[in-house]
């Protein structure tokens, strides 16, 4: 009789411990998953293009008309020992795209360069202001970026090359996103892929539940 009571108390203790461990694990999992449900800011950026143009200069010192080669000019006389005058000049174009992939709007996204770019423009047009720090860095502050909203900063350089330092928001520094040009498939192909993913996820969930039920029965079998 006493032995049976001891076994019963031991079984109850094991069950209580198992329930405590299970409830703790569930609480930890729920707390971990809840952080993905809270709306957050997620700023990413990438550099779609940059190109260096070599622009010809005619004898009058003016650039050639767009789409037309410069007219041939006789060589200008130069004194002995002096370098030949420049016949070309360089123009560089860069683009920088920023997007908010988070579900929370980002306020005052900052683009920081080593010095002010020679010329820049935002597309599409957004409200922004400019700040120069005491150490000379130039900051473009974009007022807001909503969920999935993006903006492209177009840069034109003819004196200084743009030197991007970092991009940040109230959520911290943004990270650069690798990208590549890929083929775009029709909508039905993407729908078929999503359907296969859902079927696979459902199949995996079904068998995970079956395994969990089997393990639970084995642990609580008399």
C-alpha positions as CSV (number, residue, x, y, z in Angstrom):
1,X,0.0,0.0,0.0
2,X,2.8,2.4,0.9
3,X,4.7,1.4,-2.2
4,X,1.7,2.2,-4.4
5,X,1.2,5.5,-2.7
6,X,4.9,6.4,-3.3
7,X,4.6,5.4,-7.0
8,X,1.5,7.6,-7.3
9,X,3.2,10.6,-5.6
10,X,6.3,10.1,-7.9
11,X,4.1,9.9,-11.0
12,X,2.3,13.1,-9.9
13,X,5.6,14.8,-9.3
14,X,6.9,13.8,-12.7
15,X,3.7,15.0,-14.4
16,X,3.9,18.3,-12.5
17,X,7.5,18.8,-13.5
18,X,6.7,17.9,-17.1
19,X,3.8,20.4,-17.1
20,X,6.0,23.1,-15.6
21,X,8.7,22.5,-18.2
22,X,6.1,22.5,-21.0
23,X,4.5,25.7,-19.9
24,X,7.9,27.4,-19.5
25,X,8.9,26.3,-23.0
26,X,5.6,27.6,-24.4
27,X,6.0,30.9,-22.7
28,X,9.5,31.3,-24.1
29,X,8.4,30.4,-27.6
30,X,5.5,32.9,-27.4
31,X,7.7,35.7,-26.1
32,X,10.2,35.0,-28.9
33,X,7.5,35.0,-31.6
34,X,5.8,38.1,-30.3
35,X,8.8,40.2,-31.2
36,X,8.1,39.5,-34.9
37,X,4.5,40.6,-34.5
38,X,5.3,44.1,-33.2
39,X,5.6,46.7,-36.1
40,X,9.2,47.7,-36.6
41,X,11.3,49.9,-38.9
42,X,13.5,48.0,-41.3
43,X,15.5,50.2,-43.6
44,X,17.6,48.7,-46.4
45,X,19.5,50.3,-49.2
46,X,21.2,49.3,-52.4
47,X,23.3,50.9,-55.2
48,X,21.5,50.3,-58.5
49,X,24.0,52.0,-60.8
50,X,27.0,54.2,-61.3
51,X,28.8,55.3,-64.4
52,X,31.7,57.6,-65.3
53,X,31.2,59.7,-68.5
54,X,34.1,61.1,-70.5
55,X,32.8,64.3,-72.0
56,X,34.7,66.0,-74.9
57,X,35.6,69.7,-74.9
58,X,35.8,71.7,-78.1
59,X,38.4,74.3,-78.9
60,X,36.2,77.1,-77.5
61,X,36.2,75.4,-74.1
62,X,32.5,74.4,-74.2
63,X,31.1,70.9,-74.1
64,X,29.8,69.4,-77.3
65,X,26.0,69.3,-77.9
66,X,24.3,66.2,-76.6
67,X,24.2,63.5,-79.3
68,X,26.7,65.3,-81.5
69,X,30.4,64.7,-81.7
70,X,32.6,67.8,-81.4
71,X,33.6,69.5,-84.6
72,X,37.3,68.8,-85.5
73,X,39.5,71.7,-84.5
74,X,43.1,72.4,-85.5
75,X,45.6,71.9,-82.7
76,X,46.1,75.0,-80.6
77,X,49.6,76.3,-80.5
78,X,51.4,75.8,-77.2
79,X,54.6,76.9,-75.7
80,X,57.4,74.5,-75.4
81,X,57.5,72.7,-72.1
82,X,53.9,73.3,-71.2
83,X,51.4,70.4,-71.0
84,X,48.7,70.1,-73.6
85,X,45.3,71.5,-72.6
86,X,42.7,69.0,-71.5
87,X,40.3,67.8,-74.3
88,X,37.9,65.9,-72.0
89,X,36.3,66.2,-68.6
90,X,34.7,63.6,-66.4
91,X,31.1,63.4,-65.0
92,X,30.0,60.6,-62.7
93,X,26.5,59.5,-62.0
94,X,25.4,57.4,-59.0
95,X,22.1,56.2,-57.7
96,X,21.1,55.1,-54.2
97,X,17.8,53.5,-53.4
98,X,16.4,53.3,-49.9
99,X,13.3,51.3,-48.9
100,X,11.5,50.7,-45.6
101,X,10.7,47.0,-45.5
102,X,9.2,47.3,-42.0
103,X,5.6,47.7,-41.0
104,X,6.2,50.9,-39.1
105,X,6.8,54.3,-40.7
106,X,10.4,55.7,-40.3
107,X,10.8,59.3,-39.4
108,X,13.8,61.4,-40.5
109,X,15.9,58.9,-42.4
110,X,19.4,60.3,-42.6
111,X,21.9,59.8,-45.5
112,X,25.4,60.9,-44.5
113,X,28.2,61.7,-46.9
114,X,31.8,62.7,-46.2
115,X,31.1,66.0,-47.9
116,X,28.1,67.5,-49.8
117,X,27.6,65.9,-53.2
118,X,28.0,68.2,-56.2
119,X,24.4,67.8,-57.2
120,X,21.6,65.5,-56.1
121,X,17.9,64.9,-56.5
122,X,15.3,62.7,-54.8
123,X,12.9,60.6,-56.9
124,X,10.1,60.5,-56.1
125,X,10.1,64.0,-54.5
126,X,9.9,63.9,-50.7
127,X,10.3,66.5,-48.0
128,X,13.9,66.7,-46.8
129,X,16.4,69.1,-45.2
130,X,20.2,69.3,-45.2
131,X,22.6,69.6,-42.3
132,X,26.3,70.0,-42.2
133,X,28.1,68.7,-39.1
134,X,30.9,70.7,-37.4
135,X,33.4,68.1,-38.9
136,X,32.1,68.7,-42.4
137,X,29.9,65.7,-43.0
138,X,26.7,66.3,-45.1
139,X,23.4,64.9,-43.9
140,X,20.2,64.6,-46.0
141,X,17.3,64.1,-43.7
142,X,14.2,62.6,-45.3
143,X,11.1,63.4,-43.3
144,X,9.5,60.0,-43.4
145,X,9.3,56.7,-45.3
146,X,6.1,54.7,-44.9
147,X,5.7,50.9,-45.0
148,X,7.2,49.6,-48.3
149,X,7.9,53.2,-49.5
150,X,11.2,53.8,-51.3
151,X,13.1,56.7,-52.6
152,X,16.1,57.0,-55.0
153,X,18.8,59.5,-54.5
154,X,20.3,60.5,-57.9
155,X,23.8,62.0,-57.7
156,X,25.8,63.9,-60.3
157,X,29.5,64.5,-59.6
158,X,31.8,66.8,-61.6
159,X,34.2,67.9,-58.8
160,X,34.1,65.4,-55.9
161,X,33.1,61.8,-55.9
162,X,30.3,61.0,-53.5
163,X,31.5,59.1,-50.4
164,X,28.6,57.5,-48.5
165,X,29.3,57.0,-44.8
166,X,26.1,55.5,-43.6
167,X,22.3,55.6,-43.6
168,X,20.4,55.6,-40.3
169,X,16.9,56.0,-38.8
170,X,15.5,56.0,-35.3
171,X,15.8,52.2,-35.4
172,X,19.6,52.3,-36.0
173,X,21.9,52.0,-38.9
174,X,20.6,50.6,-42.2
175,X,22.3,47.7,-43.9
176,X,23.2,47.4,-47.5
177,X,21.1,44.8,-49.4
178,X,22.8,42.7,-52.2
179,X,20.8,42.7,-55.4
180,X,21.0,41.4,-58.9
181,X,18.9,41.6,-62.1
182,X,16.7,38.5,-62.4
183,X,14.1,37.4,-64.9
184,X,10.5,38.3,-64.0
185,X,8.1,35.3,-64.4
186,X,4.3,35.6,-65.0
187,X,1.9,35.9,-62.1
188,X,0.7,32.3,-62.4
189,X,4.2,31.0,-61.8
190,X,4.6,32.9,-58.6
191,X,1.1,31.8,-57.5
192,X,2.1,28.1,-58.2
193,X,5.2,28.5,-56.2
194,X,3.3,30.0,-53.3
195,X,0.8,27.1,-53.5
196,X,3.5,24.6,-53.3
197,X,5.1,26.3,-50.3
198,X,1.7,26.3,-48.5
199,X,1.1,22.6,-49.3
200,X,4.6,21.7,-48.1
201,X,4.2,23.8,-44.9
202,X,0.8,22.1,-44.2
203,X,2.2,18.7,-44.8
204,X,5.1,19.3,-42.5
205,X,2.9,20.8,-39.8
206,X,0.6,17.7,-40.0
207,X,3.4,15.3,-39.5
208,X,5.0,17.4,-36.7
209,X,1.6,17.2,-34.8
210,X,1.4,13.5,-35.4
211,X,4.9,13.0,-34.0
212,X,4.2,15.3,-31.0
213,X,1.0,13.3,-30.2
214,X,2.9,10.0,-30.5
215,X,5.6,11.2,-28.1
216,X,3.1,12.6,-25.7
217,X,1.2,9.2,-25.6
218,X,4.4,7.3,-25.1
219,X,5.5,9.5,-22.2
220,X,2.1,9.3,-20.5
221,X,1.4,5.6,-21.2
222,X,0.7,3.6,-18.1
